[in-house]
């Protein structure tokens, strides 16, 4: 393939550029474009690490996408949408089908899904979501299932190739697409840091894997209500105070890429961006919620404290708490409601369960075939030989 076209519903950011190897592709002489559809989807939220490169193409309407596709050298171009196959993107996948495009998808950042609720419990769950104002999201979920049925009947093509990670994702995609096994983002970073002795932070510390929970732009894009920032950060900081007092260590913040925090928001605790693996490598333990970066703790065999709050459970999107609860169970972490912890005596540190961590590693982070390679090299080999 001579050209890669990424198609996304959000602007290009530093993190996206890094995750999709855009600098490496350009350095290796492969033509790259990034089609930004955020205007079509009215995603006008602020992006703190947005980058403006010559490869970015701002798309203003759906016809523009069609016109651009038909002008491409289809045989030597691969289209890589970042938006999954859903009702809102059905038109795009229909275009791929009509124009006989080669398509690929990166499925590299999945988390373990909680078990589906069925029967009476499912009905009660839907009623609660309706009562909390999530009617739009329930309707959207129904439409997404319709889109899946449309795809199953061949009206919109599935991906030709899926670059995917771990046993769970392979099972999901292998029936419909060519599978190329790669690594999770964090596994590649972990692989590159092997043998690195330089420490980013001196002394004993724990790492909080921030999710930018109250301010994440995804909530705005999905029209979901968020939780109270005041209550959220108050609860976190009170919990951090207790942890620091109990174990005599510092809490360091591994800030989410979309965040733009003032120092005072975490009571002047140190904040780092884009350094999660480096921080976790030398920490005592990890404090997490629903971040895919929990993989850093798994790979570095660090104990995990999992957190939620009354706001997360009762006021935020209803799918968030079940994910936090399930993730804590899968990795053998201890789950705490920060609003119910008032003494350091209530907090304990779990032991690492090597069997659970090993299972998580091969279910979600890598495979025996890819664990000794870097994803960017696997991807470049595919493009050269595809």
GICOR-V350826 format. One line per field, one symbol per residue. ss: DSSP state (h for helix, s for strand, l for the rest). phi: phi as a letter, one per 30 degrees, with the letter a starting at -180 (. if undefined). burial: 1 if it has 24 or more other ideal C-beta (glycine too) atoms within 12 Angstrom, else 0. A space follows every 10 residues. Layout:
# GICOR-V350826
ss = ???
phi = ???
burial = ???
This chain:
# GICOR-V350826
ss = llssssssll llshhhhhhl lhhhhhhlll ssssssllll llllllllls lllllsssll lhhhhhhhhh lllhhhssss slllllhhhh hhhhhhhhll lsssssslll llllllllhh hhhhhhhhhh hlllhhhhhh hhhhhhhhhh hhllllllll sssslhhhhh hhhllllsss slllhhhhhh hhhlllllll llllsssssl llllllhhhh hlllllllhh hhhhhhhhhh hhhhhhhlls ssssslllll llhhhhllll sssllhhhhh hlllssssll lllhhhhhhl llsssssslh hhhhlllhhh hhhhhhhhhh hllsssshhh lllhhhllll lllhhhhhhh hhhhhlllll llllhhhhhh hhhhhl
phi = .cbbcdbbcb ddbeddeddc ideddddcic dbbbdccddd chccddcdcd bccdddcdcc addddedddd dddedcbccb dcdddbedce eddddeddch ddbbbcccbd bddddddbid dddddddddd dcicdddddd dddddddddd dddidbdddd bbdbbidddd ddcddcbdcc dbbdeddede ddceidcdcd bdidacccdd chedcedddd ddhcdccddd dddddddddd edddddcibc ccccddeddb ddeddchidd bbcibddddd ecddabcbbb dddedddddc hcdbccbbbe dddccdeddd dedddddddd cidccbcddc cbbdddcbcd ddcedddddd eddbcabedc dcbceddddd ddddcd
burial = 1011111111 1110111011 1101100001 0111111101 1010101011 0000111010 0000100110 0100001111 1111111111 1111111010 1111111111 1100000000 0000100010 0001000100 0000001001 1000011111 1111111111 0110011011 1111111111 1010000001 1000111111 1111111110 1101011010 0110111111 1111001011 1111111110 1000110011 1111111111 1111111111 1111111111 1111111110 1110111111 1111111101 1111111110 1000001001 0100011001 1111111001 1011110111 011001
